[in-house]
Amino acid sequence: MRDAVTGAQGILEVNNLRIERDGKALLDVPHLCLGGPGPTLILGPNGAGKSLLLRCLHGLIHPDRGRVCQNGAALNAGHKTRQAMVFQSPVLLRRSVAANLDFVLKRRSLPHAERKQRIEALLDEGGLGGKARQPARSLSGGEAQRLAILRALALGPETLFLDEPTSALDPSATQMIERMILRASERGVRIVMVTHDIGQARRLASDIVMMQAGRVVEHGKAMQVLEAPESNESRRYLDGGLVT
Ligand SMILES: Nc1ncnc2c1ncn2[C@@H]1O[C@H](COP(=O)(O)OP(=O)(O)OP(=O)(O)O)[C@@H](O)[C@H]1O
């Protein structure tokens, strides 16, 4: 549901979120509010807790403490059906490209003719128009990731979580995916994406969440965080120094 005040997809918020293993905090986020509009990019070094946070936001992991809320209500099954997630390595069904999309559209109970139209439009959107009948598992890495994103978009999500979707791709494949992400964002899909790529954050982010050692060390407008970071951790990360 759109939020009238923010013009985005409502507020996604975490409060007192904590995940522990063996008494050590892997994630410790007292408060974080993602109101949109525009893509939110989560940056930080390896092991900072970016994927854990993304998985918590999507309800894949239950925190030991705290909770995720959408528009003030604890994340529930209804919210989750309006979210989708794409991982670093896409897992595609052992069937054709078109059938991978049809699988998702059938879950939305769309009639055959509408599904056919939607599949064509989606394949065009992802530059996969000529590959409808090709086995999905024979696609190149970039094509496979585009199909994974199209499949997530076929769900009609309000929020799309992306966990390093371009980390294994070359610049041209990355550019195609970034265009898809920006178009989805312009259509009103809330994008929350993990990346290590500072250049990508510059190209895509409206706001940036900077993480280190399980904590959010800075959250703000992308230009602000990238050009004039307030935290030492952000400065070191953006300067390209070794962050431990
Ligand atoms: N199920 C688990 N059990 C124990 N520790 C875990 C578990 N899942 C994640 N961790 C630890 O939590 C920390 C954060 O992991 P996470 O995957 O969120 O980091 P990340 O910032 O996404 O790193 P990367 O950029 O390398 O993907 C890491 O030290 C990881 O080993």
The ligand as a Gaussian input file, in Angstrom:
#p B3LYP/6-31G(d) Opt

LIG

0 1
 N       23.763000     -18.521000      10.554000
 C       24.849000     -17.902000      11.028000
 N       25.492000     -18.406000      12.105000
 C       26.589000     -17.773000      12.605000
 N       27.084000     -16.648000      12.089000
 C       26.493000     -16.118000      11.024000
 C       25.329000     -16.701000      10.433000
 N       24.955000     -15.950000       9.390000
 C       25.849000     -14.931000       9.319000
 N       26.760000     -15.042000      10.289000
 C       27.884000     -14.121000      10.532000
 O       27.341000     -12.814000      10.641000
 C       28.261000     -11.865000      10.118000
 C       27.560000     -10.990000       9.082000
 O       27.261000     -11.801000       7.961000
 P       26.616000     -11.182000       6.643000
 O       26.507000     -12.283000       5.651000
 O       25.385000     -10.448000       6.973000
 O       27.749000     -10.150000       6.204000
 P       27.803000      -9.249000       4.894000
 O       27.995000      -7.841000       5.334000
 O       26.644000      -9.511000       4.015000
 O       29.162000      -9.774000       4.267000
 P       29.587000     -10.034000       2.735000
 O       29.782000      -8.679000       2.145000
 O       30.867000     -10.779000       2.864000
 O       28.511000     -10.825000       2.062000
 C       29.419000     -12.659000       9.539000
 O       30.473000     -12.654000      10.470000
 C       28.854000     -14.077000       9.395000
 O       29.847000     -15.071000       9.554000

